[in-house]
Structure formats: structure tokens, C-alpha cells
């Protein structure tokens, strides 16, 4: 069994966190919870939990 790279998942996690921060400081802050599933999913994938 080969070890798969999680670099793409880490990149997508940090992009999701950046989107979270941008939405937090923008006037569209009521859409901030839309980024939370992406943050949790890509963090779990990057840590090889799922």
C-alpha cells in the first residue's frame, strides 16, 4: 500500500481558512458558516482521519 500525498488537502484547507477570514471581515459575514464544512473536511483529509 502506497502512502498518498496530502499536500493538496493542506492547500485546500488553508484556502478554506483564508475564505473564512475574508468573509469574517467582509460585509457578508452572515455567510461565514458556509466555509466551516470545508475547513473541517479538508483538515480531516489532510490529517488522514478519513
N, C-alpha and C positions, 0 to 999 in steps of 0.2 A: 504494500500500500504506500503510495507516494504522498508526501506532505504537500498540501496545497498552499499557495501563497495567499495571504490575507491583506496584501498591500492595497488592493482595490477597495476592500471593505473599510480599511482605515481611512482612505481618501474620502470615500463617500460618507463616513462618519463625521469627519472634520468639515466637509461641505455642509452637512446637515446642521452641525453646531453653528457654523457661520450663518446659515439661513435663519436659525433660531435667534441669534444675536441681532441680525439685521431686522428681523420682524419685531424684536423686542424694542428697538429704538425708533421704529418707524410708526407712522400713524395707523398702520394696520395691525396693531398689537393684539387685537382680538382674534387674529388667526395664528397666534403663536403655538397653540396646541396642535396645529396641523403638522408641525415638524417633529413632535415628540415620538410618534411611532417610528419614524425613520432613524432618529437618534438611537433609540433602544434596539431596533432591529440590526442596524449596521454595527453597533458596539458588540452585540451578542455574536454576530457573524465573525467580526474581527478577532474576538477572543476565543473563537471556535467552541462556543457554547451550544450552538445549533448547527 
